[in-house]
């Protein structure tokens, strides 16, 4: 029997996701686990995989459309499946009330074979179906702009949502989708144009010879120009990632009882060991790699800190799965390095390096962002001496790492110069008490100051 694939829950507690790009087309063969589409989440672009093997019989969702989790997105047929079986499954999707085995979640409108005359009478269902361009139907007439028939504006749900979020009238946007339909990229282009149009360029101002400004950087550059000339601020629309960061961190800071511990850590021994390792290592080890390793071993030594809070119980984790904060354009990603306490240093370094490259290219997978029992954020490379971080829910601790720098300290009654790094631990007091946090910080400091113990 043909198999129906639904939109997976690509993000914890997600109710919908935007299907941005199909990687396969109708008639293509797929195997289990093969990537078939790219889906946009609040954090990244995620590839979803085929759940069964066969040939794609129908794509039920148009690119750029918001889809409810659990809603049907495509039909896959095996080699022995007939057209009648595919049609029957298609009918069950179109008319779930008539089927005892109706798929979970709301079903999209799927057109059946339609004559040109019928197409005129049912233009709304046909135009808004993602299969219009694949079926032998006559599209409704296109009038001025994007108005079709009685002046209705045809746009994908995601396009309407993005337009609403940015106070745009979809009627003013030119659609490039099937039959002039407005899709997400049309609205995003209009948002960029609107942002650029809000900039007041002072009279006599001109671009420097040979300079170029991309659409992505134009609003920011214009904003800087306005601030320098006193012309006022420029409007830069929020991205999905920025909205998600704002929502989650506001919730974390306002609902989780944070408390903070700070320690100054001597780095001389670790820096010397790193130099020795890098003379023979096949890959350059960074200070951050060693910090991540030390944090994982400290969680192993103080398992009471490797926990998270739920309303019903405390979750105790068996491994140190550490989220590493990576800055990307417009936000922050926190992919997870699994089982840090048992991984060799070179493996940790390779994993983090791969995350950094793919994060900047927007290729982090959703499963790599899920989970994690602890976070590390390092601003030392920017010269930051000390800072406090906001917890990354549902995790209960995050370590903020500052720069290692020469400082005057007292050692055995004598004033000496040593490389010192200031680290601040933010913890959730609902599940981690002050004494536990202090024990973890002491274990971490001991490992960093005696780095050979990390290699034993």
NORURBEL-V706002 format. One record per helix or strand of 3 or more residues. SS is the DSSP state (~ for helix, > for strand). FROM is the first residue (numbers start at 1). TO is the last residue. If there is no record, write none. Layout:
BEGIN
ss:SS from:FROM to:TO
ss:SS from:FROM to:TO
END
This chain:
BEGIN
ss:> from:3 to:6
ss:> from:16 to:22
ss:> from:35 to:40
ss:> from:45 to:49
ss:> from:54 to:59
ss:> from:65 to:68
ss:> from:72 to:77
ss:~ from:83 to:94
ss:~ from:96 to:98
ss:~ from:116 to:121
ss:~ from:123 to:127
ss:~ from:132 to:134
ss:~ from:157 to:165
ss:~ from:170 to:172
ss:~ from:178 to:180
ss:~ from:184 to:197
ss:~ from:215 to:229
ss:~ from:240 to:255
ss:> from:258 to:266
ss:~ from:268 to:280
ss:~ from:287 to:301
ss:~ from:303 to:305
ss:> from:307 to:309
ss:> from:314 to:316
ss:> from:322 to:328
ss:> from:331 to:337
ss:~ from:340 to:342
ss:~ from:345 to:360
ss:~ from:366 to:369
ss:> from:374 to:378
ss:~ from:380 to:382
ss:> from:397 to:411
ss:> from:414 to:428
ss:~ from:434 to:449
ss:~ from:451 to:455
END
